Amino acid sequence: MALRWGIVSAGLIASDFTTMLSFLPPSEHQVVAVAARDLNRAEEFARKHNIPKAYGSYEELAKDPNVEVAYVATQHPQHKPVVLLCLAAGKAVLCEKPMGVNAADVREMVAKARSQGVFLMEGESSLDTGSEFSTGSKDIWKARDKYIQATFQAIWSRCFPAMETLREVLVQGTIGDLRMARAEMGFDLRSIPRATDWNQAGGGLLDLGIYCVQFLSMVFGAQKPEKISAVGRIYETGARVDDTVAVLLQYPGGVHGSFTCSISSNLPNTAYVTGSKGMAQILGTWCPTELVVNGERKEFPPPDLGKGYNFHNGSCLLYEANHVRECLRKGLKESPVVPLAESVLLAEILEEVRKAIGVTFPQDKC
């Protein structure tokens, strides 16, 4: 039986997710509705993707009895109200990363999902730049192209074959006892208005740092760090968002992880784990299609699911879409790959780092 999707938002990421689903067997996935705050945008999106229902409000989609799971593709400051709305209506939810601006938001959504007995999973990226680039300078377009070619989903990478293989490598002890792990994520996104907007919880940590944090959390088995140390630079214009941040996470047993994220510097964008017997390296922190273990390289080509994607390797959204379907068909209320307790932990870590470098957002005061 097909999983019936409702798409919440009509931006670039939502378009890629819908495009990917259109190439999958209709007996497994179907998009039955789309909603945007502007009915015209929803109707245009529906025509482009051949979706039967278009709504001018998220409330209407939540009430649609034909929608089984909502894919929330809004920007992250809008995640909480939309997720709570869909959960209250009994819809399963796949929400973009970060699930919330702060830990309190994430705890509230998780508590709602558990009290309702409804599936919730943290998934993808939330810096949807579509509306910001309808007009603008060449510099802005260059920044957008760089973002599209590089920055996409964070938690979605958990579902990639390369990441599954890395987990097997760690469990099997191929690189020996864990010693340390490191991840980097950085691009010059200063020309993207959204990236430096304090009101929209911009900056590097929530949009890029979460890629790194989730990698370290996966490596160290979702343990809570014993100590978090951080230094950071605030964006130069006084926008009150973080520009570049370096973080050290100390874990039980004398091991540690570290990461650096930046919206003003181009970093290597790789992640690696070292052990007593060697090293495993992920090439492409956000979209891992290559894994190097003790010098041996293995490639994991993206699935061939047509063209027309806005973001690099958009077809790889297949992995998390199929994972959600598998979870729901098994009657699970959360993902074993991205459990809700870990989503809370990730939010807590990011919030502690923000406090250490002196970054707060309007949403923190709610």
N, C-alpha and C positions, 0 to 999 in steps of 0.2 A: 504494500500500500504506500502511496506517495506521501511524503512529508509536505504539508501545505504551509508555505511561507508567506508572511506579511512583511513587507519592506517598510521600515520606518525611516523616512528621509528620502530625498531624491537627488543626492549629491553624487560625486564621482565614485566614492567607495561603494555606495549602494548600487550604482550602475554596474561596477565590475562584479560584485557579488551576484547580481541578477543575470548578467551575461554568462557567468560561469554556470549558474544553475540551468540556464537554457540549453546548455550542451550536454546535460546529464539526462539519463532516461526519465521520461515523464512518469514512469511507474515508481520512481524513487523520490523525485523532487518536483514540486510545482510551485510557482509564485502565483498566488491568487489575489493579492491586493498590495497596493502601495499607498502610503500617506505622506503628505507634506503639509506644512503650515499654509502654503499657498496652493489652492486647488488647481490652478493652471499648471503649476510645475508638476503636480502629481499626475495630472492628465497627460501632459507631454511625456513624462517618464513612462506612463502606462502604454501610450501609443508606441513609443520606441521599443519597449520590451514585450509588447503583446500581453499585457496584464489585464485581466477582466475587470478589476475594480480599482478605482482611484478615489481617494478621500482627501478632503481639505483640512482634516484635523486628525491628530493621533487617537483621540477618543473614539472616533468612528471605526478606525481599524481595530482597536482593542475590542470593540463590541461585535465585530464581524464573526459570526459563528463558524465560518469556513476557514478562518485562520487558526492554524495549530501552533505555530511558533513565530515569534516576532524577531526580526533581525534589526536591532537598534543601531542606526548608522548616523545619529546626530553627533554634534561636537560634545566633548565630555562634560561641560558644565550643565548640559541638558539631559544627561543620562538618567539621573535619579528620578525626576518626575515621570519620564516616559517609561522607564523600567517598572516603577511602582504601579503605574497605570495598567500596563500589560499584565503584570503578575496578578493584580487585583481582579482582572477579567479572566484569569485562569489560563493565560497564554504562556507557553514556554518561551524563554528569552535567551537569545544569543546577543550579548552586548559588547560593543567595541571596548577596547582598552583606552585609557584606564577606566574601569567601571565607574569610579567616582573621583571627584577632585580631592577628597580627603577620606580618612579611614571611617569617620562617622557615617558618611554617605554610603560607603560599601557595606558597613555593618547593617545599616537600615535596610538595604536592598536584600542582603542575604537573609536577614530575619524575616522579611516579608515572604521571600521564596519558600523558606522552611515552614512558616506558619500556614501558607497557602498549599503547601505540598506540591509546588510547581517547579519545573526545571529552570535553572539559571546557570549561565556560563559566561565567563569573560573571554572575549575573543580578540577583536582586531584593533586597527588604528583609528584615530579619531580626528586627525588634522585634515579634514576634508576642505580642500582649498577651492572648490569649484566656483563658488559665488564670488571669490575675491579676485579672480583673474579674467572676468568677462571684459574688463578694460584695464589699461595700465601700461607701464613702461616696459621696455625690453628687459630691463634688469629684473623686474618682477616675473616676467615670463621665464627668464632663465632660471630664477629661483624655483619656480613651479616645476619646470622640467627636471631640475636636479632632485627635487623632492619626489616627484613621480617615479623617477628612475631608481630612487634609493630607499625612501622611507615608506614602509607599509606596515604590515601587521606585526604585533609583538607576541602575544600569547598564542596566536595562530601557529607560530613556529613549533610549538609543542607537538603539533599533529603532523609535522613534516617527517618523511621517511629518514632524512638525515639525522634529525633529532631523536627519533625512535632508536636508530642505530647507535647513537651516542649513549643513550641510556643503557642499552645492552652492553656496550663497551665498559661502562662504569660498573654495572652489576657483575660482569664477568671478571673484573679485576685486571683487564688487559693492560692498563697503565699503572697498576699497583694501587697502593694506598694513596688516597687523595692528600695533596699538599696545599694547593692553592688554585684559584680560578680567576680569570680576568675577562672583562668584556669592555668594548668601546663602541660608541655610537655618536657620530658627529658630522654635521653638514652645515654649510653656511646658508642659513635660512632667514637671514636678517631682512631680506626684501619681501618676505611673506608677512603681511600685516597680522595674521592670526598668531604667528609664532611669538610675537612680542607684545601681545595684547594682555594686559593684566586682568581686565574684566572677564576675559575668556580663559583664564588660567593658562596662559602661554608659558613659554620658557622651555628649557631642555629636559627637565626631570620627568614631567608627566608625558611628554610626547616622545622622547627618545630614551631617557633613563630607564623607563620601565622595561625596555627590551633587555637591558643589561641586568636589571634586578631579577627579572623572571628567569634568566639564564642561570644566574648564581643560585637562586632558590631551587631550581631543578637539580643542579649539580649537588647541592648539599642537603637534598631530601626535605626541602621546605622547613628546615629548622629555623628557629628564631635566633638571630644573631645575638651574641652576648654583649657586643659593643659595636656602636656605629660611630665612625669619625668622618667628618666631611669638611671640605673647604670649597668655596665657590666664589664666582664673580657675578655681580648683578649686571644686567644689560646696561650698556654704556649710556643710553639716553635717559636713564632714570625711569625706565618703564616698570620697575619693581618686579621683573621676572628674572629667573636665573638664566645666565648666559652659558657659562662653563662650570661644571661641578666635578670634583674628584672625591670618591668615597671609598672607605675601607670598612669592610664588614668582618668582624672577628666571630668565628663559630666555635662551638664546643670541640674539644680535642686538639686545640692548637692549630687549626687550619683557618684560612681566611680567603675572602674574595674581595676583589676591588673592581671599580668601574669608573669610567669617565664619560661624560656626555656633554655635548656642546651644540649650540645653535649658531655659532660664529666661526667654527673651525672644522675643517675636513679631517676626520680621524680615519684610521685604518678600517674600522667597522668589522672587526673580527672578535671572536671569543675563543678562549682556550682553557683547558684544564690540565694541570700537571700532577703527576703522581710519582710514586717511588720507582716505577718502571718505565716511565715515558710521558708522552703528552698527546692529547687529542685537541684538534683545532677545528672550529667551525668557521668557514669562510662565508661571510654575509650574515651578520648578526640577526638581521630582520627577516631574511629569506634564505635559509640555509639549504643550498643545493650541492654543497661539497663538504666532505668531512675528511680530515687528514689524521690518521692514527699512527703514531710512531713512524712518521714519514711515508706511510702508505695512503695514497689519495683514492677516494671513492666518490664518484659523481652520482647525483640523484636528479636527473633532468625533470623539469616541470611537466605536468601532463599537457597533452596537446588538446586543448578545448577551444579551438577557434581563435579569432583575432578580435580587435576592437576594444582592448582593455586600456583603461587610463593609467593604471599602475603597473610597474614592473612585476612580471610573473603573477599577474592577477589570476591565472588559471589555478594557482596553488591554493586558492580558497576552497577548492574541492576537498582538501584534507579535513578542514574543520567542519564543512557542511556535512560530509559523510559521517564524521565523528558525532555530531549532534543527532543525526538520524539514528545512528547505532544506539546512542544512549537512550533516546526516547523509545525506540522499539524494544529496549530491554526494560523499560519502566524505571530508569534511573532518574533521580531528582537533581543530580549534579554530575559533572564530568570527573572520572577518576584521573584524567590527565591534567585537568585544571580545576582542582577541587575548590569549593567556595572558601574554606578556611585559608587556603593559600592566597586567594584574591584579597582577603582581609589582611593577611600578613604583608603582602606586597604594598598595599595602601599604607599600612603602618610604617613600613620602612621608608617609603618615599616622603611621608609626612614628617618623620623624624629628621630626615636629611634636610627638608625645607626649613624646619625650625632651626637646625644647626647653622644654616647659612643666612637665616633671617628673611625668608620669603613666605609671605602669607597671601591668600587670595580672598576676594570678597565672600566666596562661598564658605570660607572657614568660620565666618562670623554668624552664619545662619543657625 
